[in-house]
Amino acid sequence: MKNNRPNPITCAGHADLIQTKENEWWAVFLACRPINNQFENLGRETFIMPVKWSEDGFPYMTQGEDLIPMILRREGITRDTLVTFGNFSYTENFENPSLDNTWMTLRTPATDLYSLSETPGYLTLKCGEFKVSEKETPAFICRRIQHHKFICSSRMLFNPEQQEAAGMLLFKDENHSYFFSVCKKGDDKYIALTQIGPKGKTMLKSQVISPDNMDICMKVISSGEYYDFYYSLNNGEDWEMLCNHIDASFLSTANAGGFTGTTIGLYASKEE
């Protein structure tokens, strides 16, 4: 990858050819888009480009110094209101009887670890026996991160018992995640950020809060290269920063390997 080229697209491959009703040829393929030519946390995404034909009859999309464009427009196409690319906002109130296909769990459906009917309008998570660092099914409900720059927030009602923790998790794999949680150890209740890495857990920052605080809002702001973590004990008002400038590249393909992207979601566990 040339580090100085504009809007680089990398790791392109696995193309399928399609022919439109106008007899135009297009290719649908996978590729990655790094942040500032450095790394990416989005995994391989779906791209589409028009297909050209060489003089000897072979299809191609780029040749020589041609670049895959970051944005490509096709005449006659209008943007639908339900697309999940570009700028968009999404609010999940957990009012439906089941999760839609944008939500994922690890390895199994995990239906014994959460409920949408126990408290209507809320996702109820059990503090699971398995942790995300294990190759089992934890109590983790997540979505794929679709932008380098984003804001994600959640309101949580939680009164932890000893060694319980729940909150928001940024998860790449078993050895690369950030856990933004509410937990209790000893007589103290904390807001905490933990890095889960190949050598175990590292507490990056913690803040003692009143044991009476059960209604807690949590927010992650991503600038692409870094994450900032905020909490509110006043229903989304008066946000307090727990910590900022947390390295996003820890969760990247460049650091962790693989072509799957990072996810963000809600996680509850029994901590050691």
Disulfide bonds with the S-S distance in Angstrom:
none
